[in-house]
Amino acid sequence: MYISWKIKTKYLIFLIVVLFFILVFPLKDFFEYFFNFFSKRLLVLPQKTSTRIEELKYQNLLLSTKLRQLEYLQFENEKLRKALSLKETYKINFIGAEVIGFDPSGWRKRIFLNVGSNKKIIEGMYVIDENGYLVGKVDAVKAGYCRILLIDDIEFSVPVFIGENSYGLLKGGLDGIKILYIEKDSLIKEADRVWIKLASVNFPIYIGKIKKIVRQDDEMFLVVYVEPFSKDSLLHKLFIVQ
């Protein structure tokens, strides 16, 4: 009886092994297909996601660029509107010009505008921004462009009025814009406006205000520093007073 059961057990094990091979091996291809299908899906999905992210970044960059362009155009339109209002209010005659270049030197403050002798520009003409603040003056003229000395250039100088009763010589420099030849007993004070008067313009052209006054015992004159009103003249449209 024991031997018979042992024989039956062997046959049972043999039968299980046969059934295993019959059932499992035909499914081998299915399992391989199943594994390859999902593994490829798992690999393709990150690639598609990455591509989509790059597309979104590019679209975002385009939108940001268009937004900056619109902001710049709005800013330029605002400048032109102010300039036209200034022209109509004070009957001032000027020519609008675009900044097309600047001096590559690290210490010279000179820029180039896209108008020249073809627009009757001559040396010595003064340049203002849309608010009427002095930016510089014409230093050299060619047929299609001119060079401008900005007020903080080392070679720029112009006689100026300070407040109501004082005057001196404004000069650019590496350490800032100064007014020279102001006597120590002068009544000037910080925040006084600095301006010039042109024969062709019926209103004062302001340059800036006094930001610092230095009194030195061994010097005859005060050291007066000026903070200009006009800002960022390298980047915007300017106007040459005729």
SELOKE-626282 format. One line per 2 residues: their letters; for each residue x, y, z of N, C-alpha, C. Coordinates in steps of 0.1 Angstrom, whole numbers. Layout:
// SELOKE-626282
a) X:Y:Z:X:Y:Z:X:Y:Z  ...
// end
This chain:
// SELOKE-626282
my) 8:-12:0:0:0:0:9:12:0  19:12:8:28:23:8:35:25:-5
is) 39:14:-11:46:15:-24:36:21:-35  24:17:-34:14:22:-44:12:37:-43
wk) 12:42:-30:10:56:-28:22:64:-32  34:58:-31:46:65:-35:46:66:-50
ik) 42:55:-57:41:56:-71:31:66:-76  20:67:-69:10:77:-73:16:91:-71
tk) 23:93:-60:29:106:-58:39:110:-69  47:101:-73:56:104:-85:48:108:-97
yl) 38:101:-100:30:104:-111:23:118:-110  19:121:-98:13:134:-95:23:145:-98
if) 35:143:-93:45:154:-94:48:155:-109  49:144:-116:52:144:-131:41:151:-138
li) 28:149:-134:17:155:-140:17:170:-138  21:174:-126:21:189:-123:32:196:-131
vv) 43:189:-133:54:195:-141:50:196:-155  43:185:-160:38:186:-174:28:197:-176
lf) 19:198:-167:9:209:-168:15:223:-167  26:223:-159:33:236:-158:39:241:-171
fi) 46:231:-178:52:234:-191:41:237:-201  30:230:-201:19:232:-210:13:245:-209
lv) 10:249:-196:3:262:-194:12:274:-194  24:273:-189:32:285:-187:40:289:-200
fp) 46:279:-206:54:283:-218:47:289:-229  34:285:-232:27:293:-242:24:307:-238
lk) 24:310:-226:21:323:-221:34:332:-220  45:326:-224:58:333:-223:58:345:-232
df) 53:343:-245:53:354:-254:44:365:-249  33:361:-243:23:371:-238:30:379:-227
fe) 37:373:-218:43:380:-207:54:389:-212  62:385:-222:72:393:-228:66:405:-235
yf) 55:403:-242:48:414:-249:43:424:-238  37:418:-228:31:427:-217:42:435:-211
fn) 53:429:-208:64:436:-202:70:447:-211  72:444:-224:78:453:-233:68:465:-236
ff) 55:462:-236:45:472:-239:46:483:-228  45:479:-216:44:488:-205:58:495:-202
sk) 68:488:-204:82:494:-202:84:505:-212  79:503:-225:80:513:-235:72:525:-231
rl) 60:522:-226:51:533:-222:57:541:-211  63:535:-202:69:542:-191:81:550:-196
lv) 88:546:-206:99:554:-212:94:565:-221  84:563:-228:79:573:-238:72:584:-230
lp) 65:581:-219:58:591:-212:67:602:-207  78:599:-201:87:611:-196:92:619:-208
qk) 95:612:-220:100:619:-231:89:629:-236  77:624:-237:66:633:-242:64:645:-232
ts) 65:641:-219:63:652:-209:74:662:-210  86:657:-212:98:667:-213:96:675:-226
tr) 92:670:-237:90:677:-249:79:688:-247  68:684:-240:57:694:-238:62:705:-229
ie) 70:702:-219:76:712:-210:84:722:-218  92:717:-227:101:726:-235:92:735:-244
el) 81:729:-250:72:737:-258:66:748:-250  62:745:-237:55:755:-229:65:766:-225
ky) 78:762:-223:88:772:-219:90:781:-231  91:776:-243:92:784:-255:81:793:-257
qn) 68:788:-255:57:797:-257:57:808:-246  61:804:-234:62:814:-223:72:825:-227
ll) 83:821:-233:94:831:-237:88:840:-247  81:835:-257:75:843:-268:65:853:-262
ls) 57:848:-253:47:857:-246:54:868:-238  64:864:-231:72:874:-223:78:885:-232
tk) 84:880:-243:90:890:-253:80:899:-258  68:894:-262:57:903:-267:52:913:-257
lr) 52:908:-244:47:917:-233:57:928:-232  70:925:-232:80:935:-230:80:945:-242
ql) 77:940:-254:76:949:-266:64:958:-264  53:953:-259:41:961:-257:44:972:-246
ey) 51:968:-236:54:977:-225:63:988:-230  73:984:-239:82:994:-244:75:1004:-253
lq) 66:999:-262:58:1008:-271:49:1017:-263  43:1012:-252:35:1020:-244:43:1031:-237
fe) 55:1027:-233:64:1037:-226:69:1048:-236  72:1044:-249:76:1053:-259:65:1062:-263
ne) 53:1057:-264:41:1065:-267:39:1076:-256  41:1072:-244:39:1081:-232:50:1092:-233
kl) 62:1089:-237:72:1099:-239:69:1109:-250  64:1103:-261:60:1112:-272:49:1121:-269
rk) 39:1116:-261:28:1124:-257:32:1135:-248  42:1133:-239:47:1143:-230:55:1154:-238
al) 63:1149:-248:71:1158:-256:62:1167:-265  51:1162:-270:42:1170:-278:34:1180:-270
sl) 31:1176:-258:25:1185:-248:34:1197:-245  47:1193:-242:57:1203:-239:59:1213:-251
ke) 59:1207:-263:60:1216:-275:49:1225:-277  37:1220:-275:25:1229:-277:23:1239:-266
ty) 27:1236:-254:25:1245:-242:35:1256:-243  48:1254:-246:58:1264:-246:63:1268:-259
ki) 56:1263:-270:60:1267:-284:74:1265:-286  80:1254:-282:94:1251:-284:95:1243:-297
nf) 106:1246:-304:108:1239:-316:120:1229:-314  117:1216:-316:127:1206:-315:125:1194:-324
ig) 135:1186:-326:135:1175:-335:137:1162:-327  128:1153:-328:129:1140:-321:140:1131:-328
ae) 147:1124:-319:158:1115:-325:159:1103:-316  164:1092:-323:166:1079:-316:181:1077:-312
vi) 183:1072:-301:197:1068:-297:201:1056:-305  212:1057:-313:216:1046:-321:230:1040:-317
gf) 236:1046:-307:249:1041:-303:254:1049:-291  265:1044:-286:271:1051:-274:286:1049:-275
dp) 294:1058:-268:308:1057:-268:312:1044:-260  321:1036:-266:325:1023:-259:334:1025:-247
sg) 339:1037:-245:347:1040:-234:340:1038:-221  347:1034:-211:341:1032:-198:339:1045:-190
wr) 346:1056:-194:345:1068:-187:340:1080:-195  339:1079:-208:333:1090:-216:318:1087:-216
kr) 310:1098:-216:296:1098:-216:291:1105:-229  292:1098:-240:288:1103:-253:278:1093:-260
if) 268:1098:-267:259:1089:-274:258:1095:-288  251:1087:-297:249:1090:-310:234:1090:-314
ln) 229:1100:-320:215:1101:-324:214:1100:-340  203:1096:-344:201:1092:-359:197:1104:-367
vg) 200:1116:-363:198:1128:-371:211:1136:-372  213:1143:-383:225:1151:-385:223:1164:-393
sn) 233:1167:-401:231:1179:-409:220:1178:-419  215:1166:-422:204:1164:-431:191:1169:-425
kk) 191:1171:-411:180:1177:-404:183:1191:-398  194:1197:-404:198:1210:-400:203:1211:-385
ii) 208:1200:-381:214:1199:-367:228:1205:-368  232:1214:-358:245:1220:-358:251:1218:-344
eg) 264:1219:-343:271:1218:-331:266:1229:-321  266:1225:-308:262:1234:-298:247:1234:-294
my) 239:1227:-302:224:1226:-299:223:1217:-286  213:1221:-279:211:1214:-266:200:1203:-268
vi) 202:1192:-260:193:1180:-261:185:1179:-248  172:1176:-249:164:1175:-238:156:1162:-238
de) 151:1157:-227:142:1146:-227:127:1150:-229  118:1141:-228:104:1144:-230:98:1154:-219
ng) 105:1155:-208:100:1164:-197:106:1178:-198  115:1180:-208:122:1193:-209:135:1194:-201
yl) 139:1183:-195:152:1184:-187:164:1182:-197  174:1189:-193:186:1189:-202:193:1176:-200
vg) 197:1170:-212:204:1158:-212:219:1160:-217  221:1169:-226:235:1171:-231:234:1181:-242
kv) 245:1182:-250:245:1191:-262:252:1184:-274  249:1189:-286:255:1183:-298:270:1187:-298
da) 278:1177:-300:293:1178:-300:299:1177:-314  293:1169:-322:298:1167:-336:286:1163:-345
vk) 287:1167:-357:276:1165:-367:281:1159:-380  274:1148:-384:277:1143:-398:264:1143:-405
ag) 264:1138:-418:252:1139:-426:240:1132:-420  242:1120:-415:230:1112:-410:230:1110:-395
yc) 239:1115:-388:239:1113:-373:247:1124:-367  245:1125:-353:253:1135:-345:257:1128:-332
ri) 268:1134:-327:273:1129:-314:269:1139:-303  265:1133:-291:260:1141:-280:269:1140:-268
ll) 273:1151:-262:280:1150:-249:269:1151:-238  269:1140:-230:259:1141:-219:264:1150:-208
id) 256:1154:-199:259:1164:-189:269:1158:-179  271:1145:-178:281:1140:-169:294:1136:-176
di) 296:1140:-189:308:1137:-195:319:1147:-190  332:1143:-190:342:1151:-185:344:1164:-193
ef) 340:1165:-206:342:1176:-214:330:1185:-214  319:1181:-208:307:1189:-208:308:1201:-198
sv) 304:1213:-203:303:1224:-194:293:1234:-200  286:1241:-191:276:1251:-195:274:1261:-183
pv) 273:1274:-186:269:1283:-175:255:1280:-170  253:1281:-157:240:1277:-152:235:1287:-141
fi) 222:1288:-139:217:1295:-128:213:1285:-117  214:1290:-105:211:1282:-93:200:1290:-85
ge) 188:1284:-84:177:1291:-77:174:1303:-85  173:1314:-77:169:1327:-83:180:1337:-85
ns) 191:1336:-77:201:1347:-77:215:1343:-80  218:1330:-79:232:1325:-81:235:1319:-94
yg) 247:1319:-98:251:1312:-111:265:1307:-110  269:1298:-119:282:1292:-119:284:1284:-132
ll) 294:1276:-132:297:1268:-144:295:1254:-140  285:1247:-147:283:1233:-145:293:1225:-153
kg) 299:1215:-147:308:1207:-155:307:1192:-151  307:1183:-161:307:1169:-158:320:1164:-153
gl) 320:1152:-147:333:1146:-142:331:1132:-138  342:1125:-136:342:1111:-132:336:1109:-118
dg) 337:1119:-110:332:1118:-96:318:1125:-95  312:1128:-106:298:1134:-105:298:1148:-112
ik) 286:1153:-113:283:1166:-119:285:1177:-108  293:1187:-112:296:1198:-102:293:1212:-108
il) 291:1221:-99:290:1235:-103:303:1242:-97  311:1248:-106:323:1255:-101:321:1270:-99
yi) 330:1276:-92:331:1290:-90:319:1296:-82  315:1289:-72:304:1294:-63:311:1298:-50
ek) 310:1311:-48:318:1317:-36:312:1312:-23  320:1312:-13:316:1306:0:304:1314:7
ds) 303:1327:4:292:1334:10:279:1333:2  279:1324:-8:267:1323:-16:255:1317:-7
li) 243:1321:-11:231:1317:-3:225:1304:-8  232:1297:-17:226:1285:-23:224:1275:-12
ke) 215:1266:-14:213:1255:-4:209:1242:-12  209:1231:-4:206:1218:-10:191:1218:-15
ad) 189:1212:-26:176:1211:-33:173:1223:-42  181:1233:-42:179:1244:-52:180:1238:-66
rv) 172:1243:-75:172:1239:-89:183:1245:-97  188:1238:-106:199:1242:-115:193:1243:-129
wi) 195:1254:-136:188:1255:-149:196:1265:-158  192:1264:-171:198:1273:-181:186:1280:-188
kl) 190:1291:-195:180:1298:-203:185:1300:-217  177:1295:-227:181:1296:-241:173:1307:-247
as) 179:1314:-257:172:1325:-263:160:1321:-271  161:1308:-276:150:1303:-285:138:1296:-277
vn) 140:1296:-264:130:1289:-255:125:1299:-244  112:1300:-243:107:1310:-233:104:1304:-219
fp) 111:1293:-216:110:1288:-202:124:1282:-198  126:1281:-185:139:1276:-181:140:1261:-183
iy) 152:1257:-188:155:1243:-190:162:1238:-178  156:1229:-170:162:1225:-158:171:1213:-160
ig) 182:1213:-152:192:1203:-153:191:1193:-141  189:1199:-130:188:1190:-118:187:1199:-105
ki) 191:1193:-94:190:1200:-82:203:1198:-74  206:1207:-65:218:1206:-57:216:1194:-46
kk) 225:1185:-46:223:1174:-37:234:1174:-25  244:1182:-27:255:1183:-17:263:1195:-19
iv) 266:1202:-8:275:1214:-8:286:1211:2  299:1212:-3:310:1210:5:318:1223:7
rq) 320:1227:20:328:1239:23:342:1235:28  352:1240:21:366:1237:25:373:1249:29
dd) 380:1249:41:386:1261:47:396:1267:38  404:1258:31:415:1263:23:412:1267:9
em) 399:1267:5:394:1269:-8:386:1282:-9  386:1289:-20:378:1301:-22:364:1298:-25
fl) 362:1286:-32:349:1283:-37:343:1271:-30  330:1270:-31:323:1258:-26:324:1247:-37
vv) 323:1234:-32:322:1223:-41:307:1219:-40  301:1220:-52:286:1218:-53:283:1207:-62
yv) 277:1197:-57:273:1185:-65:258:1186:-69  256:1181:-81:242:1182:-87:237:1168:-90
ep) 224:1166:-87:217:1154:-91:208:1157:-103  211:1151:-114:203:1155:-126:189:1150:-125
fs) 180:1157:-132:166:1153:-132:163:1142:-143  170:1142:-154:168:1132:-165:175:1120:-161
kd) 169:1108:-164:174:1095:-161:174:1086:-173  184:1077:-174:184:1067:-184:184:1072:-198
sl) 192:1083:-201:192:1089:-214:198:1080:-225  205:1069:-221:210:1060:-231:200:1052:-238
lh) 188:1051:-232:179:1040:-237:167:1046:-244  165:1059:-245:152:1064:-249:153:1074:-261
kl) 142:1079:-265:141:1089:-275:144:1103:-269  152:1111:-276:156:1124:-271:151:1135:-281
fi) 153:1147:-277:148:1158:-286:159:1170:-286  162:1174:-298:172:1184:-300:165:1197:-302
vq) 169:1207:-293:162:1220:-294:169:1228:-305  160:1234:-314:165:1242:-325:165:1257:-322
// end
